[in-house]
């Protein structure tokens, strides 16, 4: 829409780049989501980095001072797009995959809190709120995951999880969107565009499905400094995170 009081400039172009509601206490959802993610030990990078961007945007004065110290910033560059229609489709898919990943992460947080607090949440009702909420109206995603939510009791009775990454039709959607997501992230990096949620989603999908993460050094350092123990490659994987069985004397006593 255009603003007649601003020479018919598009309204969006006149809005300053700061979101202060989290700092002012008017919005609590982002804060609660991130607090619960940490408390429940659930990786939720799409949600977390989105909130961090809002926090960074809120303190425009601090950003201005940092920009002055750096002697400038990294202005966005015009993207070199050969096939505009294809790129727009890749962008659509990338945003969809990130939204779906946010649902995966959010549901994992809720399920963990539900189990720990014995709330007995009705997930089908939660899904209905997301279909017709004041902010979230995700009909397509709701239809995709409704069968899982409606059958959550049977899944949990058998000791399973409603983690959407465990369900083939959701995994298929996420996997099919990996290449478009990667293309968009690469283009954005080249042009210095700020896309934290898309980038975080790409990494999340990679490390959530990998059995070869670059965390060996971290585990070894913990054992070195505090005898925190570790497991060895070739050991059987456990259902839940537990302390390792091995300690190595990294230096003479």
C-alpha positions as CSV (number, residue, x, y, z in Angstrom):
1,X,0.0,0.0,0.0
2,X,1.1,3.6,-0.6
3,X,1.0,6.4,2.0
4,X,-0.6,9.6,0.6
5,X,1.1,11.5,3.4
6,X,4.6,10.4,2.3
7,X,4.4,11.3,-1.4
8,X,2.6,8.1,-2.2
9,X,5.7,6.0,-1.2
10,X,5.0,2.5,-0.2
11,X,4.3,2.3,3.5
12,X,6.7,-0.6,4.0
13,X,9.5,1.5,2.7
14,X,8.9,4.2,5.4
15,X,9.0,1.8,8.3
16,X,12.2,1.9,10.4
17,X,14.1,-1.4,10.8
18,X,13.6,-1.9,14.5
19,X,11.3,-4.3,16.5
20,X,11.1,-3.1,20.1
21,X,8.1,-5.1,21.4
22,X,10.3,-7.9,22.9
23,X,12.4,-5.3,24.8
24,X,9.4,-3.3,25.9
25,X,7.6,-6.4,27.2
26,X,4.7,-6.2,24.7
27,X,5.6,-9.6,23.1
28,X,6.5,-12.6,25.1
29,X,6.1,-15.5,22.6
30,X,9.7,-15.3,21.3
31,X,11.2,-15.0,24.8
32,X,9.1,-18.0,26.1
33,X,9.9,-20.1,23.1
34,X,13.7,-19.6,23.5
35,X,13.6,-20.0,27.2
36,X,11.8,-23.3,26.9
37,X,14.1,-24.5,24.1
38,X,17.1,-24.1,26.3
39,X,15.3,-25.5,29.4
40,X,14.1,-28.5,27.5
41,X,17.5,-29.0,25.7
42,X,15.8,-28.8,22.3
43,X,17.6,-27.3,19.3
44,X,15.4,-24.7,17.8
45,X,17.7,-22.5,15.7
46,X,15.1,-21.2,13.3
47,X,13.1,-19.8,16.2
48,X,16.1,-18.7,18.2
49,X,17.9,-16.8,15.4
50,X,14.7,-15.1,14.4
51,X,14.4,-13.8,17.9
52,X,18.0,-12.7,18.1
53,X,17.5,-10.6,14.9
54,X,14.5,-8.9,16.5
55,X,16.7,-8.1,19.6
56,X,19.5,-6.8,17.4
57,X,17.1,-4.7,15.4
58,X,15.5,-3.1,18.6
59,X,18.7,-1.3,19.6
60,X,19.2,0.8,16.5
61,X,21.4,3.2,18.5
62,X,23.9,0.4,19.3
63,X,23.9,-0.7,15.7
64,X,24.7,2.9,14.6
65,X,27.6,3.1,17.0
66,X,29.0,-0.2,15.8
67,X,28.6,0.9,12.2
68,X,30.6,4.0,13.0
69,X,33.3,2.0,14.7
70,X,33.6,-0.4,11.7
71,X,33.7,2.6,9.3
72,X,30.6,1.4,7.5
73,X,28.4,-1.6,7.0
74,X,27.8,-4.3,4.4
75,X,25.1,-2.8,2.1
76,X,23.0,-5.4,0.3
77,X,24.0,-6.0,-3.3
78,X,21.7,-6.5,-6.3
79,X,21.4,-10.2,-6.9
80,X,22.6,-11.5,-10.3
81,X,19.6,-13.7,-11.2
82,X,19.5,-15.3,-14.6
83,X,16.1,-17.0,-14.3
84,X,13.8,-14.7,-12.2
85,X,10.8,-17.1,-12.2
86,X,12.9,-20.0,-11.0
87,X,14.6,-18.0,-8.3
88,X,11.2,-16.8,-7.0
89,X,10.1,-20.4,-6.9
90,X,13.3,-21.4,-5.0
91,X,12.6,-18.6,-2.6
92,X,9.0,-19.7,-2.1
93,X,10.2,-23.2,-1.3
94,X,13.0,-22.0,1.0
95,X,10.6,-19.9,3.0
96,X,8.1,-22.9,3.2
97,X,10.9,-25.3,4.4
98,X,11.9,-22.8,7.0
99,X,8.3,-22.4,8.2
100,X,7.9,-26.2,8.4
101,X,11.2,-26.5,10.3
102,X,9.9,-23.9,12.8
103,X,6.9,-26.1,13.3
104,X,9.2,-29.1,13.8
105,X,11.2,-27.3,16.4
106,X,8.2,-25.7,18.2
107,X,6.4,-29.1,18.5
108,X,9.6,-30.7,19.8
109,X,9.7,-28.0,22.5
110,X,6.1,-28.5,23.4
111,X,6.3,-32.3,23.5
112,X,9.3,-32.2,25.8
113,X,7.7,-29.8,28.2
114,X,4.5,-31.8,28.0
115,X,6.2,-34.9,29.1
116,X,8.3,-33.3,31.8
117,X,5.3,-31.5,33.3
118,X,2.7,-34.2,32.6
119,X,0.3,-31.7,31.0
120,X,-1.4,-34.2,28.7
121,X,-1.7,-31.7,25.8
122,X,-4.2,-32.4,23.1
123,X,-2.1,-31.8,20.0
124,X,-5.0,-31.8,17.6
125,X,-6.4,-28.8,19.4
126,X,-3.1,-27.0,19.4
127,X,-3.0,-27.5,15.6
128,X,-6.4,-26.0,15.2
129,X,-5.1,-22.8,16.9
130,X,-2.3,-22.7,14.4
131,X,-4.7,-23.1,11.5
132,X,-6.9,-20.1,12.5
133,X,-4.8,-18.1,14.9
134,X,-4.4,-14.3,15.0
135,X,-0.9,-14.6,13.6
136,X,-0.3,-18.2,12.4
137,X,-2.6,-19.4,9.7
138,X,-0.8,-22.2,8.1
139,X,-3.4,-24.3,6.4
140,X,-1.0,-26.2,4.2
141,X,1.3,-27.2,7.0
142,X,-1.7,-28.0,9.2
143,X,-3.0,-30.5,6.7
144,X,0.4,-32.0,6.3
145,X,0.9,-32.8,10.0
146,X,-2.7,-33.3,11.1
147,X,-2.6,-37.1,10.9
148,X,0.5,-37.2,13.1
149,X,-1.1,-34.9,15.7
150,X,-4.4,-36.8,15.7
151,X,-2.5,-40.1,16.3
152,X,-0.2,-38.7,19.0
153,X,-1.6,-40.7,21.8
154,X,-0.9,-44.0,20.1
155,X,2.6,-42.8,19.2
156,X,3.4,-41.8,22.8
157,X,1.8,-44.9,24.3
158,X,4.3,-47.0,22.4
159,X,7.2,-44.8,23.7
160,X,7.6,-42.9,20.4
161,X,7.8,-39.3,19.7
162,X,5.7,-37.0,17.5
163,X,9.0,-35.4,16.2
164,X,8.1,-34.5,12.7
165,X,11.5,-35.5,11.4
166,X,10.6,-39.1,12.1
167,X,7.7,-39.1,9.7
168,X,8.3,-39.9,6.0
169,X,5.9,-37.4,4.4
170,X,7.3,-34.5,6.4
171,X,10.9,-35.6,5.8
172,X,10.1,-35.8,2.1
173,X,8.9,-32.2,2.1
174,X,12.0,-31.0,3.9
175,X,14.4,-33.0,1.8
176,X,12.9,-31.8,-1.5
177,X,13.3,-28.2,-0.4
178,X,17.0,-28.6,0.6
179,X,18.4,-27.6,-2.9
180,X,16.2,-24.5,-3.3
181,X,17.0,-23.5,0.2
182,X,20.7,-23.9,-0.4
183,X,20.5,-21.9,-3.6
184,X,18.8,-19.0,-1.9
185,X,21.2,-19.0,1.0
186,X,24.2,-19.0,-1.3
187,X,22.8,-16.1,-3.3
188,X,22.0,-14.1,-0.2
189,X,25.5,-14.6,1.2
190,X,27.0,-13.4,-2.1
191,X,24.9,-10.3,-1.9
192,X,25.3,-9.6,1.9
193,X,21.6,-10.0,2.5
194,X,20.6,-10.8,6.1
195,X,18.7,-14.1,6.2
196,X,19.4,-15.7,9.6
197,X,16.3,-18.0,9.7
198,X,16.9,-19.5,6.3
199,X,20.6,-20.1,7.0
200,X,19.9,-21.6,10.4
201,X,17.2,-23.9,8.9
202,X,19.7,-25.2,6.3
203,X,22.2,-26.0,9.0
204,X,19.5,-27.5,11.3
205,X,18.4,-30.0,8.6
206,X,21.9,-31.0,8.0
207,X,23.0,-31.6,11.6
208,X,19.7,-33.0,12.7
209,X,20.1,-35.9,10.2
210,X,23.8,-36.4,10.5
211,X,25.8,-39.0,12.4
212,X,29.1,-37.2,11.7
213,X,29.0,-33.8,13.4
214,X,32.1,-31.6,14.1
215,X,31.6,-32.0,17.9
216,X,34.3,-34.5,18.6
217,X,36.7,-31.8,19.7
218,X,34.2,-30.3,22.0
219,X,33.6,-33.7,23.7
220,X,37.3,-34.3,23.9
221,X,37.9,-30.9,25.5
222,X,35.3,-31.5,28.1
223,X,37.0,-34.8,29.0
224,X,40.4,-33.1,29.0
225,X,39.4,-30.2,31.3
226,X,36.8,-31.9,33.6
227,X,36.9,-35.7,33.1
228,X,33.4,-35.6,31.7
229,X,33.8,-38.9,29.8
230,X,32.9,-39.7,26.2
231,X,31.7,-42.6,24.1
232,X,33.7,-44.2,21.3
233,X,32.9,-44.6,17.7
234,X,31.4,-48.0,17.1
235,X,29.5,-48.0,20.4
236,X,25.8,-48.6,20.2
237,X,23.7,-45.4,20.1
238,X,21.4,-44.9,23.1
239,X,17.8,-43.7,23.0
240,X,18.5,-40.8,25.2
241,X,21.5,-38.6,25.9
242,X,23.6,-40.2,28.7
243,X,27.2,-39.7,30.0
244,X,29.9,-41.5,28.2
245,X,31.8,-44.5,29.5
246,X,35.4,-43.6,28.7
247,X,38.0,-41.2,30.1
248,X,41.5,-40.6,28.7
249,X,44.4,-39.2,30.7
250,X,45.3,-36.5,28.3
251,X,48.3,-35.3,30.3
252,X,50.4,-36.7,33.2
253,X,48.9,-36.4,36.6
